[in-house]
Amino acid sequence: MERIKEVVCSFYQINESHLFSVKRGVENEPRNVAIYLMRSIKGEPLLSIGSEFNLNRHSSVSSVLERTREKLRKDRKFKKRLEEIEKMLNKGQTKT
C-alpha cells in the first residue's frame, strides 16, 4: 500500500497528507486513485483500505470505487492518467 501512495503522490506532486484530506462535495482525485489502485491491483479488503485512509465505513470506500469506475468510463484524460500511474507502479519507477 505504501508503494501505491508514494507513486500517486509523486505523479500528482503532492504531500502524502493530501491523500487523507476529505471535504464533502470536493473531489480528491489523488486519494480516489490511490484507493482504486489498492483495491484493483492489490485486492485489499474495503475495511483495510478504509482504515488506511481514515474512513470509518467500508461503504465510504465502496462509494469512492464506484465513482472512480464511472469516471474511468466517461473521462478519457482521467483514464490516461490512471494508466500512466499503473505503468509507474509496474516499472517500479517514480515520476520526477
N, CA and C atoms as an extended XYZ file, in Angstrom:
288
Properties=species:S:1:pos:R:3:atomname:S:1:resname:S:1:resid:I:1 pbc="F F F"
N         0.816       -1.197        0.000 N   MET     1
C         0.000        0.000        0.000 CA  MET     1
C         0.858        1.259        0.000 C   MET     1
N         1.982        1.181        0.674 N   GLU     2
C         2.866        2.349        0.735 CA  GLU     2
C         3.375        2.721       -0.652 C   GLU     2
N         3.717        1.725       -1.446 N   ARG     3
C         4.236        1.986       -2.797 CA  ARG     3
C         3.193        2.718       -3.642 C   ARG     3
N         1.948        2.305       -3.537 N   ILE     4
C         0.887        2.966       -4.296 CA  ILE     4
C         0.770        4.421       -3.862 C   ILE     4
N         0.788        4.662       -2.558 N   LYS     5
C         0.700        6.044       -2.074 CA  LYS     5
C         1.882        6.881       -2.558 C   LYS     5
N         3.082        6.298       -2.524 N   GLU     6
C         4.278        7.020       -2.983 CA  GLU     6
C         4.161        7.413       -4.456 C   GLU     6
N         3.750        6.474       -5.291 N   VAL     7
C         3.664        6.734       -6.732 CA  VAL     7
C         2.564        7.753       -7.032 C   VAL     7
N         1.423        7.626       -6.381 N   VAL     8
C         0.329        8.577       -6.604 CA  VAL     8
C         0.760        9.979       -6.184 C   VAL     8
N         1.408       10.092       -5.026 N   CYS     9
C         1.878       11.406       -4.567 CA  CYS     9
C         2.915       11.984       -5.519 C   CYS     9
N         3.791       11.147       -6.014 N   SER    10
C         4.805       11.593       -6.957 CA  SER    10
C         4.159       12.073       -8.256 C   SER    10
N         3.217       11.310       -8.763 N   PHE    11
C         2.555       11.661      -10.026 CA  PHE    11
C         1.821       12.992       -9.920 C   PHE    11
N         1.076       13.177       -8.841 N   TYR    12
C         0.289       14.409       -8.667 CA  TYR    12
C         1.095       15.527       -8.008 C   TYR    12
N         2.321       15.231       -7.636 N   GLN    13
C         3.214       16.185       -6.981 CA  GLN    13
C         2.562       16.807       -5.745 C   GLN    13
N         2.172       15.916       -4.828 N   ILE    14
C         1.529       16.339       -3.581 CA  ILE    14
C         2.210       15.648       -2.403 C   ILE    14
N         1.967       16.158       -1.210 N   ASN    15
C         2.410       15.501        0.018 CA  ASN    15
C         1.430       14.380        0.347 C   ASN    15
N         1.907       13.375        1.052 N   GLU    16
C         1.040       12.252        1.419 CA  GLU    16
C        -0.157       12.711        2.251 C   GLU    16
N         0.021       13.763        3.023 N   SER    17
C        -1.078       14.254        3.859 CA  SER    17
C        -2.295       14.656        3.017 C   SER    17
N        -2.064       15.056        1.765 N   HIS    18
C        -3.171       15.430        0.876 CA  HIS    18
C        -4.095       14.237        0.605 C   HIS    18
N        -3.551       13.026        0.662 N   LEU    19
C        -4.358       11.838        0.423 CA  LEU    19
C        -5.403       11.613        1.521 C   LEU    19
N        -5.200       12.220        2.668 N   PHE    20
C        -6.092       11.992        3.790 CA  PHE    20
C        -7.097       13.115        3.985 C   PHE    20
N        -7.002       14.173        3.173 N   SER    21
C        -7.933       15.284        3.331 CA  SER    21
C        -9.272       14.928        2.694 C   SER    21
N       -10.320       15.214        3.451 N   VAL    22
C       -11.673       14.911        2.999 CA  VAL    22
C       -12.512       16.172        3.171 C   VAL    22
N       -13.088       16.625        2.081 N   LYS    23
C       -14.014       17.749        2.140 CA  LYS    23
C       -15.256       17.331        1.370 C   LYS    23
N       -16.352       17.314        2.061 N   ARG    24
C       -17.606       16.876        1.457 CA  ARG    24
C       -17.908       17.715        0.215 C   ARG    24
N       -18.198       17.031       -0.894 N   GLY    25
C       -18.547       17.710       -2.131 CA  GLY    25
C       -17.354       18.145       -2.965 C   GLY    25
N       -16.133       17.917       -2.472 N   VAL    26
C       -14.930       18.295       -3.208 CA  VAL    26
C       -14.155       17.023       -3.549 C   VAL    26
N       -13.922       16.813       -4.847 N   GLU    27
C       -13.216       15.610       -5.264 CA  GLU    27
C       -11.728       15.703       -4.930 C   GLU    27
N       -11.186       14.605       -4.453 N   ASN    28
C        -9.754       14.488       -4.191 CA  ASN    28
C        -9.264       13.364       -5.105 C   ASN    28
N        -8.945       13.720       -6.354 N   GLU    29
C        -8.580       12.710       -7.350 CA  GLU    29
C        -7.412       11.830       -6.916 C   GLU    29
N        -6.328       12.401       -6.377 N   PRO    30
C        -5.215       11.530       -5.962 CA  PRO    30
C        -5.644       10.475       -4.937 C   PRO    30
N        -6.442       10.887       -3.971 N   ARG    31
C        -6.929        9.961       -2.945 CA  ARG    31
C        -7.791        8.871       -3.577 C   ARG    31
N        -8.698        9.268       -4.453 N   ASN    32
C        -9.574        8.299       -5.105 CA  ASN    32
C        -8.775        7.311       -5.944 C   ASN    32
N        -7.760        7.800       -6.635 N   VAL    33
C        -6.915        6.927       -7.452 CA  VAL    33
C        -6.162        5.938       -6.568 C   VAL    33
N        -5.617        6.416       -5.468 N   ALA    34
C        -4.885        5.526       -4.567 CA  ALA    34
C        -5.806        4.434       -4.018 C   ALA    34
N        -7.001        4.813       -3.625 N   ILE    35
C        -7.975        3.835       -3.118 CA  ILE    35
C        -8.324        2.836       -4.211 C   ILE    35
N        -8.575        3.331       -5.410 N   TYR    36
C        -8.929        2.461       -6.533 CA  TYR    36
C        -7.815        1.453       -6.829 C   TYR    36
N        -6.582        1.941       -6.852 N   LEU    37
C        -5.454        1.057       -7.156 CA  LEU    37
C        -5.234        0.016       -6.056 C   LEU    37
N        -5.430        0.408       -4.815 N   MET    38
C        -5.259       -0.552       -3.721 CA  MET    38
C        -6.258       -1.695       -3.842 C   MET    38
N        -7.431       -1.377       -4.315 N   ARG    39
C        -8.455       -2.413       -4.471 CA  ARG    39
C        -8.222       -3.225       -5.752 C   ARG    39
N        -7.961       -2.540       -6.871 N   SER    40
C        -7.884       -3.247       -8.154 CA  SER    40
C        -6.570       -4.004       -8.348 C   SER    40
N        -5.462       -3.447       -7.888 N   ILE    41
C        -4.164       -4.104       -8.082 CA  ILE    41
C        -3.868       -5.064       -6.931 C   ILE    41
N        -4.012       -4.572       -5.716 N   LYS    42
C        -3.626       -5.363       -4.546 CA  LYS    42
C        -4.763       -6.227       -4.017 C   LYS    42
N        -6.013       -5.893       -4.377 N   GLY    43
C        -7.148       -6.651       -3.871 CA  GLY    43
C        -7.371       -6.483       -2.376 C   GLY    43
N        -6.962       -5.343       -1.859 N   GLU    44
C        -7.103       -5.090       -0.420 CA  GLU    44
C        -8.579       -5.056       -0.027 C   GLU    44
N        -8.905       -5.569        1.159 N   PRO    45
C       -10.288       -5.508        1.644 CA  PRO    45
C       -10.721       -4.061        1.884 C   PRO    45
N       -12.021       -3.809        1.733 N   LEU    46
C       -12.542       -2.452        1.900 CA  LEU    46
C       -12.226       -1.893        3.286 C   LEU    46
N       -12.361       -2.707        4.313 N   LEU    47
C       -12.084       -2.223        5.677 CA  LEU    47
C       -10.618       -1.844        5.854 C   LEU    47
N        -9.735       -2.613        5.237 N   SER    48
C        -8.302       -2.321        5.322 CA  SER    48
C        -7.989       -1.000        4.622 C   SER    48
N        -8.566       -0.799        3.448 N   ILE    49
C        -8.367        0.460        2.718 CA  ILE    49
C        -8.950        1.613        3.526 C   ILE    49
N       -10.132        1.402        4.071 N   GLY    50
C       -10.779        2.440        4.872 CA  GLY    50
C        -9.924        2.873        6.049 C   GLY    50
N        -9.342        1.918        6.736 N   SER    51
C        -8.512        2.285        7.888 CA  SER    51
C        -7.239        2.999        7.441 C   SER    51
N        -6.733        2.660        6.277 N   GLU    52
C        -5.536        3.317        5.731 CA  GLU    52
C        -5.794        4.802        5.440 C   GLU    52
N        -7.040        5.126        5.053 N   PHE    53
C        -7.389        6.497        4.676 CA  PHE    53
C        -8.316        7.168        5.695 C   PHE    53
N        -8.372        6.614        6.893 N   ASN    54
C        -9.186        7.181        7.974 CA  ASN    54
C       -10.664        7.289        7.606 C   ASN    54
N       -11.160        6.291        6.879 N   LEU    55
C       -12.578        6.228        6.557 CA  LEU    55
C       -13.212        5.210        7.500 C   LEU    55
N       -14.264        5.610        8.172 N   ASN    56
C       -14.847        4.773        9.221 CA  ASN    56
C       -15.677        3.613        8.696 C   ASN    56
N       -16.210        3.755        7.492 N   ARG    57
C       -17.107        2.714        6.981 CA  ARG    57
C       -16.606        2.178        5.648 C   ARG    57
N       -16.798        0.881        5.453 N   HIS    58
C       -16.402        0.300        4.164 CA  HIS    58
C       -17.275        0.834        3.042 C   HIS    58
N       -18.471        1.321        3.358 N   SER    59
C       -19.336        1.876        2.321 CA  SER    59
C       -18.747        3.156        1.738 C   SER    59
N       -17.961        3.883        2.525 N   SER    60
C       -17.287        5.082        2.003 CA  SER    60
C       -16.262        4.690        0.945 C   SER    60
N       -15.536        3.617        1.212 N   VAL    61
C       -14.553        3.120        0.242 CA  VAL    61
C       -15.279        2.629       -1.005 C   VAL    61
N       -16.356        1.921       -0.809 N   SER    62
C       -17.149        1.400       -1.921 CA  SER    62
C       -17.652        2.542       -2.809 C   SER    62
N       -18.077        3.626       -2.200 N   SER    63
C       -18.553        4.793       -2.962 CA  SER    63
C       -17.433        5.400       -3.798 C   SER    63
N       -16.242        5.506       -3.213 N   VAL    64
C       -15.086        6.036       -3.948 CA  VAL    64
C       -14.781        5.142       -5.150 C   VAL    64
N       -14.809        3.847       -4.935 N   LEU    65
C       -14.519        2.903       -6.021 CA  LEU    65
C       -15.528        3.045       -7.147 C   LEU    65
N       -16.799        3.146       -6.815 N   GLU    66
C       -17.838        3.265       -7.845 CA  GLU    66
C       -17.706        4.577       -8.615 C   GLU    66
N       -17.457        5.680       -7.902 N   ARG    67
C       -17.273        6.972       -8.582 CA  ARG    67
C       -16.065        6.938       -9.508 C   ARG    67
N       -14.999        6.286       -9.060 N   THR    68
C       -13.780        6.211       -9.867 CA  THR    68
C       -14.014        5.364      -11.106 C   THR    68
N       -14.699        4.242      -10.968 N   ARG    69
C       -15.022        3.399      -12.134 CA  ARG    69
C       -15.867        4.172      -13.144 C   ARG    69
N       -16.829        4.923      -12.639 N   GLU    70
C       -17.701        5.719      -13.518 CA  GLU    70
C       -16.884        6.791      -14.241 C   GLU    70
N       -15.988        7.440      -13.536 N   LYS    71
C       -15.150        8.467      -14.149 CA  LYS    71
C       -14.240        7.855      -15.212 C   LYS    71
N       -13.749        6.640      -14.962 N   LEU    72
C       -12.915        5.946      -15.948 CA  LEU    72
C       -13.687        5.696      -17.239 C   LEU    72
N       -14.964        5.368      -17.111 N   ARG    73
C       -15.786        5.109      -18.296 CA  ARG    73
C       -16.053        6.377      -19.100 C   ARG    73
N       -16.128        7.510      -18.414 N   LYS    74
C       -16.560        8.750      -19.073 CA  LYS    74
C       -15.435        9.703      -19.465 C   LYS    74
N       -14.310        9.635      -18.780 N   ASP    75
C       -13.264       10.651      -18.929 CA  ASP    75
C       -11.978       10.018      -19.469 C   ASP    75
N       -11.694       10.247      -20.743 N   ARG    76
C       -10.507        9.648      -21.370 CA  ARG    76
C        -9.209       10.173      -20.777 C   ARG    76
N        -9.154       11.452      -20.459 N   LYS    77
C        -7.935       12.024      -19.889 CA  LYS    77
C        -7.642       11.415      -18.522 C   LYS    77
N        -8.677       11.219      -17.734 N   PHE    78
C        -8.509       10.577      -16.426 CA  PHE    78
C        -8.009        9.146      -16.610 C   PHE    78
N        -8.571        8.449      -17.570 N   LYS    79
C        -8.156        7.068      -17.839 CA  LYS    79
C        -6.684        7.012      -18.223 C   LYS    79
N        -6.226        7.967      -19.037 N   LYS    80
C        -4.810        8.011      -19.426 CA  LYS    80
C        -3.918        8.278      -18.219 C   LYS    80
N        -4.350        9.182      -17.326 N   ARG    81
C        -3.566        9.456      -16.108 CA  ARG    81
C        -3.457        8.192      -15.260 C   ARG    81
N        -4.555        7.487      -15.108 N   LEU    82
C        -4.541        6.272      -14.304 CA  LEU    82
C        -3.646        5.209      -14.937 C   LEU    82
N        -3.703        5.076      -16.246 N   GLU    83
C        -2.835        4.110      -16.936 CA  GLU    83
C        -1.361        4.458      -16.746 C   GLU    83
N        -1.049        5.750      -16.766 N   GLU    84
C         0.342        6.179      -16.560 CA  GLU    84
C         0.816        5.842      -15.146 C   GLU    84
N        -0.050        6.038      -14.170 N   ILE    85
C         0.299        5.690      -12.788 CA  ILE    85
C         0.507        4.192      -12.666 C   ILE    85
N        -0.347        3.399      -13.299 N   GLU    86
C        -0.194        1.940      -13.260 CA  GLU    86
C         1.123        1.512      -13.896 C   GLU    86
N         1.522        2.170      -14.985 N   LYS    87
C         2.810        1.859      -15.612 CA  LYS    87
C         3.958        2.171      -14.667 C   LYS    87
N         3.853        3.300      -13.960 N   MET    88
C         4.886        3.664      -12.997 CA  MET    88
C         4.996        2.605      -11.902 C   MET    88
N         3.864        2.099      -11.458 N   LEU    89
C         3.865        1.059      -10.427 CA  LEU    89
C         4.488       -0.226      -10.954 C   LEU    89
N         4.179       -0.580      -12.193 N   ASN    90
C         4.692       -1.807      -12.777 CA  ASN    90
C         6.192       -1.734      -13.029 C   ASN    90
N         6.672       -0.560      -13.402 N   LYS    91
C         8.098       -0.393      -13.670 CA  LYS    91
C         8.907       -0.211      -12.401 C   LYS    91
N         8.232        0.152      -11.328 N   GLY    92
C         8.962        0.392      -10.078 CA  GLY    92
C         9.683        1.722      -10.100 C   GLY    92
N         9.208        2.637      -10.947 N   GLN    93
C         9.822        3.951      -11.046 CA  GLN    93
C         8.839        4.998      -10.579 C   GLN    93
N         9.369        6.163      -10.217 N   THR    94
C         8.516        7.287       -9.893 CA  THR    94
C         8.850        8.436      -10.831 C   THR    94
N         7.845        9.227      -11.104 N   LYS    95
C         7.999       10.383      -11.974 CA  LYS    95
C         8.753       11.484      -11.214 C   LYS    95
N         9.718       12.103      -11.864 N   THR    96
C        10.460       13.192      -11.196 CA  THR    96
C        10.092       14.527      -11.747 C   THR    96
